[in-house]
């Protein structure tokens, strides 16, 4: 009997806090944590959307990069953050593979996040040093004739750049050594220098180096060619079925974030994606807006996590 007033007061406090979060939010800057280096595809999309969202929300949106361990360090930080709408995660398709690659993660990929919306899809491009290979077939023929001698970069184990390479490698039936980096810029530098044989880089990051001749684009990883590289085939067109891969970027909040806050974030993100300036910036990146409702996004994350678990198993990726 004596416990009832205590629990009643706690319940009242919870309701008061939730009500404040719904009516007074936001009353301070909002942080977008990107678990990759500045200049990565995920970072670029996060910044592209963050600027117009800050105007709609009436508060600054601050981008913070926390790279490492395939994006799991940043994801763990957001998962443990207060579910108040002030700390959000901008992550990519690699998010759903991490649960299978890192079995001891301090968070649950599905249960510990509330998806606000998917933001955009953008192509990865298979790049190599201009002096290394001229075509996809030349790369694959060499790899098949020299098992395990080629190496390929990624922006971290489990990242979208890693999974794209694994899916392609399995389709093309060859073995190669995986070399993970902290982020895309470092991996591109090593590829351009010839110390890395190939890398599935976000087109948004690689395009300037492709245009100035420092990198050679062999193929794009999407199902259709990119209008920014109309003469570059897809990996499927190059002769490797089921090798296509969608590199998407999403905005996520910690699980338990009040629904009105998630709904407001969703509305502002979709509005930002629909602005003419944002559309133009996405086009320049070779990207497309990919808005989903929060419920659709949650279901998408769950299904993609299951699909990537099978890819990790089939590719025999060693868990860490």
Helices and strands as residue ranges (DSSP letters): H 3-23, E 30-34, H 41-57, E 61-65, G 69-71, H 72-79, E 87-92, G 93-96, H 98-101, E 113-122, E 124-128, H 136-145, E 151-154, H 160-172, E 177-180, H 184-192, E 198-202, H 203-211, E 216-220, G 227-229, E 247-254, H 259-274, H 276-285, E 287-289, H 294-314
